[in-house]
Amino acid sequence: QVQPVESGGGLVQPGGSLRLSCAASGSIFGINAITWYRQALGKQRELVAGITSGGSIVYGDSVKGRFTISGDNAKNTVYLQMNNLKPEDTAVYYCCVDRVTGRSEWGQGTQVTVSS
């Protein structure tokens, strides 16, 4: 099954930074958008940030001003730079690739833990 590969999660202290990567499989062409979601224990999955093939960007309200999403077309990779991390950012972060065919590809997730 084709799925993106996430990396970059880990344990960080409050106020620290991490950069997540999402490497999409296959060609960058045919991708509508790549979006990061997260799911904390016992909570619903929520939107973190997304970027479309046209360069439009959206952020979840809880991460605005702290997280930045960017893409590298040459590497078929999208990055999520997370600064000023808070304990409430602790979650499993998932990458979703939406194709023009209507198919969505989900990664396995990467754990981010913010704790002192």
C-alpha positions as a Markdown table, in Angstrom:
| # | Residue | x | y | z |
|---|---|---|---|---|
| 1 | Gln | 0.0 | 0.0 | 0.0 |
| 2 | Val | 1.3 | 3.4 | -1.0 |
| 3 | Gln | 1.7 | 5.7 | 2.0 |
| 4 | Pro | 3.8 | 8.7 | 3.0 |
| 5 | Val | 6.6 | 8.3 | 5.5 |
| 6 | Glu | 6.7 | 10.6 | 8.5 |
| 7 | Ser | 9.8 | 11.3 | 10.5 |
| 8 | Gly | 11.2 | 13.8 | 13.1 |
| 9 | Gly | 9.1 | 13.1 | 16.1 |
| 10 | Gly | 10.5 | 12.7 | 19.6 |
| 11 | Leu | 10.7 | 14.1 | 23.1 |
| 12 | Val | 11.2 | 17.8 | 23.6 |
| 13 | Gln | 11.0 | 20.1 | 26.6 |
| 14 | Pro | 8.3 | 22.9 | 26.7 |
| 15 | Gly | 9.5 | 25.8 | 24.6 |
| 16 | Gly | 11.6 | 23.6 | 22.4 |
| 17 | Ser | 11.4 | 22.9 | 18.6 |
| 18 | Leu | 11.0 | 19.9 | 16.3 |
| 19 | Arg | 10.8 | 19.5 | 12.6 |
| 20 | Leu | 8.6 | 16.8 | 11.1 |
| 21 | Ser | 9.0 | 15.5 | 7.6 |
| 22 | Cys | 6.5 | 13.9 | 5.3 |
| 23 | Ala | 7.9 | 12.2 | 2.2 |
| 24 | Ala | 5.2 | 11.4 | -0.3 |
| 25 | Ser | 5.6 | 8.4 | -2.5 |
| 26 | Gly | 5.6 | 8.6 | -6.3 |
| 27 | Ser | 5.4 | 11.8 | -8.3 |
| 28 | Ile | 4.6 | 15.1 | -6.9 |
| 29 | Phe | 2.3 | 15.6 | -9.8 |
| 30 | Gly | -1.2 | 14.5 | -9.1 |
| 31 | Ile | -1.1 | 15.7 | -5.5 |
| 32 | Asn | -3.8 | 18.2 | -4.4 |
| 33 | Ala | -2.6 | 18.8 | -0.9 |
| 34 | Ile | -0.5 | 17.5 | 1.9 |
| 35 | Thr | -1.9 | 18.0 | 5.4 |
| 36 | Trp | -0.7 | 17.3 | 8.9 |
| 37 | Tyr | -3.1 | 16.1 | 11.5 |
| 38 | Arg | -2.6 | 15.1 | 15.1 |
| 39 | Gln | -4.4 | 13.0 | 17.6 |
| 40 | Ala | -3.8 | 13.2 | 21.3 |
| 41 | Leu | -4.7 | 10.3 | 23.6 |
| 42 | Gly | -8.4 | 10.3 | 24.2 |
| 43 | Lys | -9.1 | 13.1 | 21.8 |
| 44 | Gln | -10.3 | 13.5 | 18.2 |
| 45 | Arg | -7.9 | 13.9 | 15.4 |
| 46 | Glu | -7.4 | 17.6 | 14.5 |
| 47 | Leu | -6.0 | 19.6 | 11.7 |
| 48 | Val | -2.5 | 21.0 | 12.3 |
| 49 | Ala | -1.5 | 22.5 | 9.0 |
| 50 | Gly | -1.9 | 21.9 | 5.3 |
| 51 | Ile | -0.5 | 23.0 | 2.0 |
| 52 | Thr | -2.0 | 22.7 | -1.5 |
| 53 | Ser | -0.2 | 22.2 | -4.8 |
| 54 | Gly | -1.0 | 25.9 | -5.5 |
| 55 | Gly | 0.8 | 27.0 | -2.4 |
| 56 | Ser | -2.2 | 27.8 | -0.2 |
| 57 | Ile | -1.7 | 27.2 | 3.4 |
| 58 | Val | -4.0 | 26.6 | 6.4 |
| 59 | Tyr | -3.2 | 26.3 | 10.1 |
| 60 | Gly | -5.2 | 25.0 | 13.0 |
| 61 | Asp | -6.0 | 27.8 | 15.5 |
| 62 | Ser | -4.0 | 26.2 | 18.3 |
| 63 | Val | -0.7 | 26.3 | 16.3 |
| 64 | Lys | -0.9 | 29.6 | 14.4 |
| 65 | Gly | 2.2 | 31.7 | 15.0 |
| 66 | Arg | 4.2 | 28.7 | 16.3 |
| 67 | Phe | 4.1 | 26.1 | 13.5 |
| 68 | Thr | 5.2 | 26.6 | 9.9 |
| 69 | Ile | 4.5 | 24.2 | 7.0 |
| 70 | Ser | 6.6 | 24.2 | 3.9 |
| 71 | Gly | 7.3 | 22.0 | 0.9 |
| 72 | Asp | 10.2 | 20.8 | -1.2 |
| 73 | Asn | 8.9 | 19.6 | -4.6 |
| 74 | Ala | 12.3 | 18.2 | -5.6 |
| 75 | Lys | 12.2 | 15.9 | -2.6 |
| 76 | Asn | 8.4 | 15.2 | -2.7 |
| 77 | Thr | 8.6 | 16.3 | 1.0 |
| 78 | Val | 6.6 | 18.6 | 3.2 |
| 79 | Tyr | 8.0 | 19.9 | 6.5 |
| 80 | Leu | 6.3 | 21.0 | 9.7 |
| 81 | Gln | 8.5 | 23.3 | 11.7 |
| 82 | Met | 7.2 | 23.4 | 15.3 |
| 83 | Asn | 8.4 | 26.1 | 17.6 |
| 84 | Asn | 7.6 | 27.0 | 21.2 |
| 85 | Leu | 6.1 | 23.6 | 21.8 |
| 86 | Lys | 3.7 | 23.1 | 24.6 |
| 87 | Pro | 2.6 | 20.0 | 26.6 |
| 88 | Glu | -0.8 | 20.2 | 24.8 |
| 89 | Asp | 1.0 | 19.6 | 21.5 |
| 90 | Thr | 1.8 | 16.1 | 22.6 |
| 91 | Ala | 0.1 | 13.7 | 20.1 |
| 92 | Val | 0.7 | 11.4 | 17.3 |
| 93 | Tyr | 1.2 | 13.4 | 14.2 |
| 94 | Tyr | -0.1 | 12.0 | 10.9 |
| 95 | Cys | 0.6 | 13.1 | 7.3 |
| 96 | Cys | -2.1 | 12.8 | 4.7 |
| 97 | Val | -1.5 | 13.1 | 1.0 |
| 98 | Asp | -4.6 | 13.9 | -1.1 |
| 99 | Arg | -4.4 | 12.9 | -4.7 |
| 100 | Val | -6.3 | 14.4 | -7.7 |
| 101 | Thr | -7.8 | 11.0 | -8.2 |
| 102 | Gly | -9.6 | 11.5 | -4.9 |
| 103 | Arg | -7.5 | 9.0 | -3.0 |
| 104 | Ser | -6.0 | 9.9 | 0.4 |
| 105 | Glu | -2.8 | 8.3 | 1.6 |
| 106 | Trp | -2.1 | 8.3 | 5.4 |
| 107 | Gly | 1.2 | 7.7 | 7.0 |
| 108 | Gln | 1.8 | 5.6 | 10.1 |
| 109 | Gly | 2.2 | 8.6 | 12.4 |
| 110 | Thr | 5.1 | 9.9 | 14.4 |
| 111 | Gln | 4.9 | 10.6 | 18.2 |
| 112 | Val | 5.6 | 14.0 | 19.5 |
| 113 | Thr | 5.9 | 14.3 | 23.3 |
| 114 | Val | 6.4 | 17.7 | 25.0 |
| 115 | Ser | 7.4 | 17.3 | 28.6 |
| 116 | Ser | 9.9 | 18.5 | 31.2 |
